[in-house]
Amino acid sequence: MTTFDLSPLYRSSIGFDHLFSLLDNANRLDGNKNTYPPYNIEMTGEDKYRITMAVAGFKKTDVNIVSEQNNLTVTGKQSADDKKKYLHQGIAARSFERKFQLEDHVKVVSAAMEDGLLHIDLVREIPEAMKPRTIEIESNDRLIESKVEEVA
């Protein structure tokens, strides 16, 4: 396993310590290789995303989606069916918990289950106050005139 030294980034960046901590934790958690259930993350628009999870055998009532602060947690737990006697059980029926770290201003807008796939749609909505804005540069003549008016 390759390890990365993030200390140069800590020394030259201000306010990104949370991002670097996430990268460091992701590197550590990668060793666990939790691969169930499989999922895709796709970009469906400029600020729109979709998480698709393969949850074959789960009903809507078996899956719980919680969005809290910058975390999205999807859990699934199937109820035991003691009436069935399997000769071979190849479809996974185990419980799962999958966590996703969301960027600031990303929120869940909808979730739907179709053909054994759970689709979670997300959108990033940046508040007007945080969007880039152009600052007009004033000329020196205008500044001098406003100071003369203040003195008079």
N, C-alpha and C positions, 0 to 999 in steps of 0.2 A: 504494500500500500504506500502510495506517495503522500508525503506530508508537505504542507505549504507553510512557510513562515510569513505571517501577516504583520509582523512588527514594523516593517517599513511603512505600511499603510497607516498604522496607528500613529506613527511619528509625524506624518505629513498631511494628515486629514483631521478636520475638526468636525465633530457632530456625526460621524459615521460609525462610531463605536458599536452601535446596535447592529448595523449591517455586518460588520466584521465578526461580531459574536455569532450571528446567524451562520455565516460561512464556516466558522470554526466548529460550531455544533453540527452542522450538516455533514462535515467531513467525519466527525466522530460517529454519528448515527448511521452513516453509510455502511459501516461494518455489520450492522444488524440485518441488513437486506430483507426487510419486511416487504414482501411482494404481493400480499393478498389484501384486498382484491386488486387486480390490475387496473390501471387508470391512464387516461390521456389528459393532457392540458393543452388546449388549443386557443389561438387568438382568432376571434371571429369578427373583429372590427378593430378600429384604431384604439379604443379604450374598452373593448369588450372581450371577455374570456369565457371559456366553457371547460369545466371538468367533467369528464365522462368516466364513470366507474362501472366495471362489469360485476353486477351483483345478481347473477343468475340464481334463481331459487328463493330470493328474498322478496317479500311483499312490501308495499308502502309502509305498512304498520310495523315492519321489522327494522326499518332504517330510521335513524334520527340524525338530523342536521342541525348543528348549533354554530352560530356565528357570534363571537364575542371578542370585542376589541379588534385586534389584527389576527385573530385565529379563527380558522374554520375547522370544525371537527365533525367527521362523519362516522357514525357507529352503526353497526348492524348486529342483530342477535335474533336468530331464528328460534321459534318456539319448537320444542321437542314434539315429534309426532310418534308416539309409541305404537300406533296402530299399524305402521308399515314395517314389513320384514324385508330387509334388503339382502339379495344374494351378492350384489356388488354395488357399492356406493362410490361413484366417481365424481359426483357433483359435490363440491365443498359445501358443507353446512356449518362451518365454524364461525364463531363471532369474529368481528373485526373492529378496529378503530384506526382511522386514517386522519392525520392532522395536516393541515396546510397553513402556512404562514402567509398572511395577506399584507400587501403594501398598504400604506396609509391611503385612505379615501377609496379603497376597493370594497364594494359591498355586494352581497348576494342579492340578486333580483328575482330569481325563480329557481325551482327545482322540479324535475319531472322524471317519471320512470316509464321506460318504454322498451319492450323486447329484451328484458333482462339487463338493460343499461340505465344507470342513474345519471341524468344530465343536470349539472348545477351551473347556472349562468351567473356571471359576475360582471360588474361594470365599475370602472374607475371614474369618479366624479370629483374633479378638483374644484374647490370653492373659488368663487370669483376673486376673493382677497388674495389667494395664493397663485393665481395665474400671472404670467409675465405681463408687465405693462411698460409702455414707453414713457420715459421721463424727458420732458422738453428742456432743452438747454437754453438758458436765458443769456442774452448778450450783456456785456459790461455796461453799455449805455443805459439799458433799462434798469440795472441795479443802481447806477449812480443817480438816475432820476428819482427812483423810489426813496433813496436815502436823503436826497435834497428835500423832497416833499415832507419827510418825517421831521427834518430839522426846522422847516418853516412854520 
